[in-house]
Every structure is written in structure tokens, then in C-alpha cells.
Amino acid sequence: MPHPSVFGLFSSPASASQAAADTRHWVLGTPIAAAPQPGQAEVLFGCGCFWGAEKGFWRLPGVITTAVGYAGGRSDNPSYEQVCSGRSGHAEVVRVVWDLSQAGFADLLKLFWECHDPTQGDRQGNDRGSQYRSVIYVDDPERLALAQTSLEVYQQLLQQAGRGPITTQIASGQRFFFAEPYHQQYLAKPGSRPYCSAQPSGIRLPEFAGSDQRLPQRVWQAYDWSVPHCILRGDNQPIRLV
């Protein structure tokens, strides 16, 4: 069976759960269902369609594995069709496991805020529905507080730029259910349809009080939010520090 984690037993529907237990990341080569080891942590991010979001995170230095799935809903083991109907209440999310010695939680938060528009409510670009809402699900109390601080900092920056209030939900205790195998690392697979609906604001998140950012500036230069669909245009391979 898949490993349990702070987000509960991994399952989504049963066939997806069973497949994930033995599936290795298409790019990173690591087990996508691996539980965090000592010195590692995990978080769930929802920022629109999970295809592009996952690619953004698997490229980040220090990330050990990623997987796409569903969280924040009212039922167990939802299918993609059920999630897209809106009836299950789940958001499309990316599960990220990373090495704390290489990247801080604030590094992941920086990518999260910058890679999409967190003010759009139940949509992201042309994708509409509650499954595309912006969310951060993390169970560690200190990281939960850091996520909230980052929201407040980013809200000030958005407000100064004339944008509206952030609608991102920050919560803990949410179960993660793996999406179907064909969704995993979709954009790296041959024959995939290059699609990403995210609409980054172009506003960068600087270091802030309590920030534990560790990644150098050259990492962030690989994410050029002024270029439409820059996630799609970027290399599939992780960003190298050396």
C-alpha cells in the first residue's frame, strides 16, 4: 500500500493509488508516493490546472518528488470527472516533497505566489470551477504560519499594483488523493498537449519576516513570468545549481 503521510492515506481512486505506489517520477526518477524522510517535508499546492503547476515545482532545486492529485473535497477517492464536475469539492493540487537542507519552505511559497494569480477565486485564466481554486495545505504549524505571513506580504504587493484581494485558502488536515496515472508529470510525456492556464501577475515575492529562502537568485531567473506560458516553454529538467 502507499505510504501514509501527514495528509492521510494516499488513495485516489483505488487503481490510481495502486499505480502510484510503484510509480517513479517521469523526470526525477523518484517514487511519487514516497513518504518524507528525516530532513524532508511535504506540502500541497493548488494553483490552477495541475499540469503546469507540477512542472514548475519539479524543476525547483531541492525538490525530491512531485505528484498531482485532489484535496480539500467532501468525498474519498474522487475521479477526475467527479472533481471537474465540481460536485466533489476538491481542488487540483500538486504534492511536493523537498529536502529542507536545500530549499526552504519560503522558496516553495515564492514559486507558488508568483506562478499564478491568487485573486481569481474559483478559476485560473480560462479554466473555471472550484477545482481550479488557489490553496495551500500544510500540517506543520510553523509552516502554516509562514504561509499566512507570505499571503499578507504578497497581498500588500498586489494591492500596491491595483489588484484585488487574495482568495487563497490556507489550511491543514486535508487528505491527498492521487490523480489518475496519465496526469502524473503530464507535460514531460511524449505526445502531451502543451497547456497551462495560469496567469502570473509578474509580481515577485521578496524575502520577508521569518523567511527561510535558500535558493540563489539565478534559480528565479529561470522563471520569466513576463513570457506567456513560461512554464510550458521552460526545460523539463530540474534547474541545476552547479
DRENKOL-243721 format. One record per residue: residue number from 1; z, x, y of N, C-alpha, C in turn. Coordinates in steps of 0.02 Angstrom, whole numbers, plus 32768, in hexadecimal, padded with zeros to 4 digits. Atoms other than C-alpha are relative to their C-alpha. Example, Ala and Ser with C-alpha at 12.3 -4.5 7.8 and 13.67 -1.06 7.14 Angstrom:
<atoms>
1/8000/802D/7FC5/8186/8267/7F1F/8000/802D/803C
2/7FFD/7FD6/7FC5/8165/82AC/7FCB/8025/7FD9/8037
</atoms>
This chain:
<atoms>
1/8000/802A/7FC4/8000/8000/8000/8000/802C/803E
2/7FFE/7FDB/7FC2/7FE9/8038/80B5/8048/800F/8014
3/7FBD/7FED/7FEA/807D/808D/8106/801B/7FCC/8031
4/7FE2/8028/7FCB/80F8/8022/8169/8008/802A/803F
5/7FF5/7FDB/7FC2/8111/8052/821F/802B/7FD6/802E
6/7FD9/8027/7FD0/816D/801A/82B9/7FDE/7FBE/8010
7/8024/803E/7FF2/80E7/7F93/82C7/7FFD/7FD4/7FC2
8/7FFE/802B/803B/810F/7F4B/821C/7FCE/8016/7FCB
9/802E/7FF0/8037/80AB/7F4B/817C/7FB8/7FF7/8017
10/8046/8004/7FEE/7FF5/7F71/8198/7FDC/7FD2/7FD0
11/8028/802D/802A/7F89/7EE5/815A/7FD1/7FD9/802D
12/802C/8025/7FD4/7EF3/7E89/8197/7FBF/7FED/7FE3
13/7FEA/8023/803C/7EA7/7E29/812F/8009/8030/7FC6
14/7FED/7FD4/8037/7ED9/7E6C/8084/7FCB/8034/7FF0
15/8035/7FD1/8011/7E2F/7EBD/8063/7FFD/8038/8034
16/8001/7FCD/7FCC/7E34/7F18/810B/803C/802F/7FF9
17/7FC4/7FD8/8009/7EE6/7F52/80EA/7FF8/8031/7FC6
18/8009/7FD6/803B/7EBB/7F94/803E/7FCD/8038/800E
19/8033/7FCE/7FF0/7E20/7FED/8080/801D/8035/802F
20/7FE4/7FD1/7FCF/7E82/803B/8110/802E/8032/7FE0
21/7FD0/7FD4/8021/7F03/8084/809A/7FE0/8041/7FE9
22/8022/7FC5/801B/7E83/80FD/8055/7FC7/8019/802D
23/8038/7FEF/7FD4/7E0C/810A/80E9/8012/803B/802E
24/7FF7/7FC9/7FD2/7DF8/81AB/814A/7FD6/7FF4/803F
25/8020/8009/7FBF/7DC9/81AF/8201/7FBB/801F/7FFE
26/8046/7FEB/8004/7D0D/81BC/8214/7FF4/8041/8026
27/8008/7FC5/7FD7/7D1E/8244/8299/8036/8035/7FF3
28/7FC9/7FD1/8005/7DCA/8293/8286/8010/8015/7FB9
29/7FF4/7FEF/8046/7DD1/8291/81C8/8047/7FF3/7FE8
30/7FBB/800E/8012/7E87/8257/81C7/8006/7FB8/7FE5
31/7FF6/8045/8018/7ECA/81BC/816B/800E/7FD1/803A
32/7FF5/802D/7FC7/7EBE/812A/81E3/8040/7FD6/7FF9
33/7FC4/8026/800A/7F56/80D7/8195/803F/802B/7FFC
34/7FC7/7FD3/8007/7FC8/816F/8198/8038/7FED/8030
35/7FC6/800C/7FD6/8077/8151/81D8/800F/803F/8029
36/7FEF/7FC6/7FD8/80B3/81C3/8266/8032/802D/7FDC
37/7FD3/7FCF/801C/8107/8262/8229/802F/8019/8036
38/7FD4/7FE4/7FCC/8195/82BE/8282/7FD8/8025/8035
39/8025/7FE2/7FC9/8158/82F4/832C/7FC2/7FD9/8014
40/8039/802A/7FF1/80D7/8268/8330/8019/7FBB/8016
41/7FEF/8044/7FEA/80D6/81B9/837B/7FC2/7FD5/7FFE
42/8038/802F/8000/806B/811D/8380/8008/7FCB/8035
43/8002/8034/7FCE/8039/8097/83FB/7FC3/7FD5/7FF3
44/803A/802C/8003/7FC4/8002/8403/7FE9/7FF1/8047
45/801D/800F/7FBF/7F4F/7FEE/8497/7FC9/7FCC/7FF8
46/8036/8030/7FFC/7EE2/7F58/84BF/7FDF/8005/8044
47/8023/7FF8/7FBF/7E5E/7F75/8545/7FB8/7FEA/7FF9
48/8043/801B/8009/7DCA/7F06/851F/7FE8/800B/7FB9
49/801C/7FF6/8043/7D54/7F1C/848C/801A/8041/7FE2
50/7FE0/7FC5/801C/7DA7/7F95/8415/7FD0/8037/7FEA
51/802F/7FCC/8013/7D07/7FF3/83E9/8002/803B/8031
52/8000/7FCB/7FCF/7CFE/8055/848B/8045/801D/800C
53/7FBC/7FE9/7FF5/7DBA/805E/84A2/8014/8033/7FCC
54/7FEC/7FD1/8035/7DD1/80B3/83FA/7FE0/8043/800B
55/8023/7FC1/7FF6/7D4E/8137/8421/8022/8028/8038
56/7FDF/7FDD/7FCA/7DA4/8160/84C5/803F/8023/7FE9
57/7FC2/7FE3/8017/7E48/8180/846C/7FF7/8034/7FC9
58/8007/7FCD/8035/7E08/81DF/83D3/7FE8/8042/801D
59/8018/7FC2/7FE1/7DB9/825E/8449/8038/8027/8023
60/7FCA/7FE1/7FDA/7E60/8284/849E/8022/8036/7FD7
61/7FDC/7FCC/8024/7EAE/832B/846C/8047/7FEA/7FED
62/7FBE/8013/8019/7F4B/8315/8404/8001/7FC1/7FD7
63/8003/803D/8028/7F14/8271/83B6/7FF2/8012/7FB7
64/8005/7FF1/8048/7F29/8278/82F9/7FD3/7FCE/7FDD
65/802B/8033/801E/7ED9/81D4/82C9/8000/7FC2/802C
66/8005/8041/7FDE/7EA0/812D/8310/7FE7/7FCC/7FCE
67/801C/8037/8028/7E78/8084/82C5/7FFE/7FC3/802E
68/8003/803E/7FDA/7E44/7FDC/830C/801B/7FC7/7FD7
69/7FE3/8039/8022/7E97/7F39/82E5/8016/7FCA/8031
70/7FEB/803B/7FDB/7EF1/7EA0/8325/804C/7FFF/8006
71/7FB7/8004/7FF6/7F9F/7E85/836E/800F/7FCD/8037
72/7FEA/802E/7FCB/8003/7E0D/83DA/7FF0/7FB8/7FF4
73/8014/8045/800E/7FCD/7D6E/8382/8036/7FD8/7FDD
74/7FD1/8030/801D/801D/7CDB/8329/7FFD/7FFD/7FB4
75/8008/8006/8049/7FE3/7CF6/8276/7FF7/8045/7FE1
76/800A/7FC2/8025/7FD9/7D7C/81F1/7FB9/8005/7FE6
77/8041/7FF3/8021/7F3B/7DCC/81AD/7FC5/7FDA/801F
78/8039/8023/7FE2/7EBF/7D86/822C/7FBE/8023/7FF0
79/8043/7FE3/8007/7E06/7D9F/8211/7FE3/8009/8046
80/8022/7FF6/7FC0/7D91/7DD7/829C/7FEA/7FBE/801D
81/8017/8041/7FE9/7D4A/7D28/82A5/8039/7FD6/801D
82/7FC6/8025/7FE7/7DF7/7CDC/82BA/8019/801B/8043
83/7FEB/7FE1/7FC1/7E25/7D58/8342/7FD0/7FED/8038
84/8032/8010/7FCC/7D82/7D39/839F/8001/7FB7/8014
85/7FFB/8048/7FEF/7DA0/7C7D/8399/8036/7FF3/8033
86/7FC7/8009/7FD3/7E3E/7C96/83FF/8039/7FDA/7FE2
87/7FCC/802A/801E/7EA1/7C29/8388/803B/8029/7FE4
88/7FCA/7FD8/801D/7F05/7CB8/833C/802C/8020/8035
89/7FD9/7FE4/7FC9/7F3F/7CFB/83E4/8004/804C/8001
90/7FFC/7FB7/8003/7F22/7DB2/83B6/7FD4/8021/8035
91/802A/7FD5/7FD6/7EDF/7E3A/8427/7FDF/8034/7FD4
92/8020/7FC6/8021/7E62/7EBC/83ED/8024/803F/801A
93/7FDA/7FC6/7FEC/7EC6/7F5D/83ED/7FEA/803F/7FDA
94/800A/7FBF/8020/7EBA/8016/83C3/8044/801C/7FF0
95/7FC3/7FDD/8014/7F45/8067/8360/7FF4/804B/8008
96/8007/7FB9/7FF3/7F5E/811B/839A/803E/8024/7FE6
97/7FCA/7FD4/8017/7FC8/819D/833F/7FF1/8045/801D
98/800D/7FC0/7FDF/7FDD/8240/839E/803A/8031/7FF8
99/7FD1/7FC9/8005/8037/82E7/839D/8023/8009/8043
100/7FDA/7FFE/7FC2/80C1/82E8/841F/8002/8045/8020
101/8000/7FBC/7FE4/80B7/83A5/8433/7FBF/8011/8024
102/8041/7FF2/7FE1/8002/839C/846A/7FEF/7FD1/8039
103/800E/8031/7FCC/7FF8/82FE/84D3/803D/7FD4/800B
104/7FC9/802D/7FF0/807B/8298/852D/7FE9/7FB8/7FFF
105/8011/8047/7FFD/8084/81DC/852C/7FDC/7FF0/8042
106/8020/800C/7FBF/8053/81E3/85E4/7FB6/8012/7FFF
107/8047/7FF1/8007/7FAE/8234/85B1/7FDA/7FC4/7FE4
108/8020/803B/801D/7F86/819E/8545/7FFF/7FC6/8032
109/7FFE/8035/7FCE/7FBD/8128/85CF/7FCC/800C/8036
110/8033/7FF1/7FCD/7F4B/8182/864A/7FBB/7FE9/7FE8
111/8041/8017/801A/7EB5/8164/85D9/7FFD/7FB4/7FFC
112/7FFE/8049/8006/7EEA/80B0/85BB/7FF0/7FDF/8043
113/800A/8021/7FC0/7EF5/8081/8672/7FBC/800E/801D
114/803E/7FED/7FE1/7E59/80DE/86A4/7FC2/7FE5/7FDC
115/803C/8011/8027/7DE5/80A3/8618/7FEB/7FB7/8004
116/8013/8047/7FFB/7DE5/7FEA/8643/801C/7FE3/8041
117/7FE6/8023/7FC6/7E0D/7F6B/86CB/803A/7FD3/7FE8
118/7FC6/8026/8019/7EBF/7F2C/86A8/8011/7FC2/8029
119/7FF2/803A/7FD6/7EB2/7EA0/8729/7FD8/7FC2/7FEB
120/8030/8034/8010/7E34/7E32/86CD/801A/7FC8/7FD3
121/7FE6/8036/8028/7EA8/7DC6/8665/7FE1/7FFD/7FBB
122/801B/800A/8044/7E58/7D7E/85C8/7FB5/8011/7FFE
123/8045/7FE9/8005/7DB7/7DE0/85D8/7FFC/804A/8011
124/8011/7FBD/7FEA/7D6A/7E8A/85F1/7FB4/8002/8008
125/8048/8002/7FF4/7CC1/7E8C/8643/7FE2/7FBF/7FE8
126/8022/803C/8019/7C4C/7E15/85EB/8023/7FE2/7FC3
127/7FDB/801B/8039/7CC5/7DFE/8559/8038/7FD4/8018
128/7FCE/8030/7FE9/7D2F/7D64/8573/8026/7FE3/7FC5
129/7FD5/801B/8034/7DC1/7D25/850D/8042/8027/7FFE
130/7FBE/7FE1/8000/7E79/7D4B/84F1/8002/803F/7FD5
131/8001/7FC4/802B/7E4B/7DCD/846D/7FEF/803F/8027
132/8014/7FC7/7FD7/7E0B/7E3D/84FA/8034/8011/8035
133/7FCD/7FF4/7FCD/7EAC/7E3C/855F/801C/8047/7FFB
134/7FE4/7FBD/7FFB/7F02/7EDC/8595/8049/8000/7FE8
135/7FBC/7FFE/801B/7F9F/7F0A/8532/8014/8048/7FF0
136/7FE1/7FC3/801A/8014/7F9B/850A/8039/7FE9/7FD4
137/7FCA/8011/802E/8081/7F85/8470/801D/8041/7FE5
138/7FDE/7FC3/8017/80FF/800E/844E/804A/7FEF/7FF5
139/7FBC/8013/8010/81AB/8005/83FE/8035/8030/8019
140/7FCF/7FD0/7FE7/8200/80A2/843F/8017/7FEC/8046
141/7FE8/8019/7FBF/8270/806C/84D2/7FEC/802D/803B
142/8012/7FD3/7FCA/824C/8107/853A/7FB6/7FFB/8011
143/8048/8007/7FF4/8190/80F5/8524/7FF1/7FBB/801D
144/8009/8042/7FE3/819D/803C/854A/800E/8002/804B
145/7FEE/7FFA/7FBA/81F3/8067/85EE/7FCB/8029/8026
146/8033/7FD7/7FE0/8171/80ED/8614/7FC0/7FD9/800B
147/803B/802B/7FF8/80E5/8070/85F7/8009/7FD2/803D
148/7FF3/802C/7FC8/8137/7FFA/8674/7FFC/8025/8042
149/8003/7FD7/7FC3/814B/8085/86F4/7FB7/800F/8012
150/8047/7FF0/7FF3/8094/80B5/86E1/7FDB/7FC3/801B
151/801F/803E/7FE7/8062/7FFF/86FC/800F/7FF8/804B
152/7FED/8008/7FBA/80C3/7FFA/879F/7FDC/8031/802E
153/8023/7FCD/7FD9/8075/809C/87DC/7FB6/7FED/8006
154/8048/8010/7FFE/7FC5/8065/87AD/7FF4/7FC1/8029
155/8008/803C/7FD8/7FE0/7FBB/87FD/7FFE/8010/804A
156/8000/7FEC/7FB9/8007/800E/88A3/7FBC/801D/8013
157/8041/7FE1/7FF2/7F66/8073/8897/7FC9/7FCB/8003
158/8032/8036/8000/7F00/7FD8/886B/8006/7FD5/803F
159/7FF5/8029/7FC5/7F4E/7F76/88F9/7FE4/8023/803E
160/801A/7FDA/7FC8/7F23/8000/8974/7FB4/7FFE/8002
161/8049/8003/8004/7E6F/7FF3/8937/7FE6/7FB9/8007
162/8015/8044/7FF5/7E6D/7F38/8956/7FF6/7FD7/7FC1
163/8007/8023/8040/7E79/7F03/88A0/803C/7FD4/7FF3
164/7FCC/8031/800E/7EE2/7E79/8854/8038/8019/7FD3
165/7FC6/7FED/8029/7F80/7E77/87EA/7FEC/8011/7FB9
166/800A/7FED/8045/7F85/7ECA/8741/8019/7FC8/7FD2
167/7FED/8035/802F/7F8B/7E4E/86B0/8015/801C/7FBC
168/7FEF/7FDF/803F/7FB6/7ECC/8627/8044/7FE9/7FE6
169/7FC1/8011/8021/803B/7E93/85AB/801C/8040/7FE0
170/7FDC/7FC8/801E/80BA/7F19/857C/8038/7FE3/7FD5
171/7FD0/801F/802D/8123/7EEE/84E4/800E/802D/7FC4
172/7FEF/7FDD/803F/8175/7F2B/8444/8004/7FCC/7FC8
173/7FF7/802C/8039/818A/7EE4/8396/7FC2/7FD9/7FEB
174/803E/8022/8012/80D3/7EB7/837C/7FE3/801F/7FC1
175/801C/7FE7/803E/8085/7EC5/82D0/7FB6/8010/8009
176/8045/7FEA/7FFE/7FE0/7F1F/82B8/7FDE/7FEE/7FBF
177/8028/8012/803A/7F5A/7EDE/8242/7FBD/8023/8005
178/803F/7FDC/7FFE/7EC5/7F4B/8216/7FC5/7FD0/8006
179/8040/8023/7FFE/7E1B/7F0C/8248/7FD7/8013/7FC3
180/802C/7FF5/8039/7D91/7F04/81C7/7FE3/8047/8001
181/8016/7FBA/8003/7D50/7FAE/818B/7FC4/8010/802C
182/803B/7FEF/7FD9/7CA9/7FA0/81E5/800F/800B/804A
183/7FED/7FF5/7FBA/7D05/7F9E/828D/801D/8045/800C
184/7FDD/7FC1/7FF7/7D60/8041/826F/7FD0/8038/8016
185/8029/7FCA/7FE3/7D17/80CE/82DB/7FB6/7FEB/8005
186/8043/801E/8002/7C80/805D/82F0/7FCD/8029/8026
187/8032/7FE0/7FD5/7C2C/80BD/837D/7FEA/8044/7FE6
188/8014/7FBE/801B/7C27/815F/8318/7FD3/7FF9/7FC3
189/8024/800A/803E/7BCC/8112/8285/7FB5/7FF7/800C
190/8049/8008/7FF9/7B0F/811C/826C/7FEC/7FB7/8003
191/8019/8045/7FFA/7AB5/807F/82A3/802C/7FD2/8029
192/7FD4/802B/7FD8/7B44/8040/8310/7FDD/7FEB/8041
193/801C/8019/7FC0/7B19/7FD9/83A9/802A/801B/8039
194/7FD8/7FE3/7FCA/7B4F/8039/8445/8016/7FCB/8031
195/7FE8/8037/7FD6/7BBC/7FB8/849A/8047/800E/8017
196/7FBC/7FFB/7FE3/7C52/7FBF/850E/8000/7FD7/803F
197/7FFF/802D/7FC6/7C80/7F39/858C/8033/8015/8035
198/7FCB/7FEC/7FD2/7D0D/7F98/85E2/7FE4/800E/8046
199/8015/7FF7/7FBB/7D04/7F9F/86A0/8036/8029/8025
200/7FCE/7FD6/7FDF/7D6C/8033/86DD/7FFD/7FFA/804C
201/7FFC/8006/7FB7/7DA7/802A/8791/7FEB/8040/8023
202/800D/7FBF/7FE1/7D87/80E3/87AE/803D/801F/8020
203/7FC2/7FE8/7FE3/7E3A/80F7/87E8/8027/8028/7FCC
204/7FDD/7FD3/802F/7E95/8189/8796/804B/7FF7/8006
205/7FB7/8003/8000/7F4B/8183/8763/801B/8047/8006
206/7FE4/7FBC/7FF9/7FA6/821D/87A6/8041/8006/7FD8
207/7FBE/7FF8/801E/8046/8265/8760/8031/7FD6/8029
208/7FD0/802C/7FDF/80DA/81F5/8789/8046/800F/7FE6
209/7FBB/7FF4/8013/8197/81F1/8778/800A/7FF4/7FB5
210/7FF5/8006/8048/81C7/8211/86C3/7FC4/8012/7FD6
211/803E/7FF1/8025/8114/8240/8695/8008/803E/7FD5
212/7FFE/7FC7/802E/8102/82B4/8600/7FB9/8019/7FF1
213/8045/7FEA/800B/804A/82DE/8616/7FFD/804A/7FEE
214/8007/7FBB/8016/8019/837D/85BB/7FB7/8018/8001
215/8046/7FEC/8006/7F5C/837C/85B8/7FE6/801B/8043
216/801A/7FE2/7FC2/7EFF/83EA/8637/7FCA/7FD5/8020
217/8030/8028/7FD9/7E8B/83A6/86BC/7FBC/8000/7FE1
218/8043/7FFE/801C/7DEF/83DD/8660/7FF4/7FCB/7FCB
219/8008/8037/8030/7E12/8359/85DB/7FE7/7FC2/8024
220/8011/803E/7FDD/7E04/82CF/865C/7FBB/8002/801F
221/8044/7FFA/7FE7/7D60/8312/869D/7FCD/7FE7/7FCE
222/802D/8019/8034/7D15/82DB/85F7/7FF8/7FB4/8004
223/8003/8049/7FF6/7D36/8226/862B/7FEA/7FF3/8048
224/801A/800B/7FBD/7CC6/8203/86C0/7FF6/7FB6/800B
225/8002/8048/7FF9/7CEC/8150/86EF/7FCD/7FE8/8032
226/8035/8015/7FD1/7C67/8151/8777/7FBE/7FF5/7FDC
227/803D/8008/8027/7BE3/8155/86EE/8006/7FC0/7FD6
228/7FFA/803D/8028/7BC2/80A8/86A3/8003/800F/7FB5
229/7FF9/7FF9/8048/7BFB/809E/85EF/8008/804A/7FEB
230/7FF9/7FB8/800E/7C34/8154/85F1/801C/800D/7FBA
231/7FE6/7FF7/8044/7C91/813B/854C/7FC6/8002/7FCE
232/803A/8002/802D/7BED/8110/84F7/7FD7/8040/8006
233/802A/7FC6/7FF5/7B94/81A4/8545/8021/8041/7FE9
234/7FDC/7FC3/8013/7C1B/8221/8515/7FF6/8012/7FB7
235/8004/7FE7/8044/7C1A/828B/8479/8032/7FDC/7FD3
236/7FD1/801F/802E/7C6C/8241/83DF/8039/802E/7FEC
237/7FCE/7FD0/8017/7CCD/82E0/83BA/803B/8005/8030
238/7FC6/7FF7/7FD4/7D7C/8301/83FD/7FF4/8035/8036
239/8004/7FD0/7FCA/7D8C/835D/84A1/8029/803D/7FED
240/7FDE/7FC2/8014/7DB9/8412/847D/8021/8021/803C
241/7FDB/7FDD/7FCB/7E3A/8471/84E2/7FED/8049/8003
242/8014/7FB9/8001/7DF4/851C/84B0/7FB6/8004/7FED
</atoms>
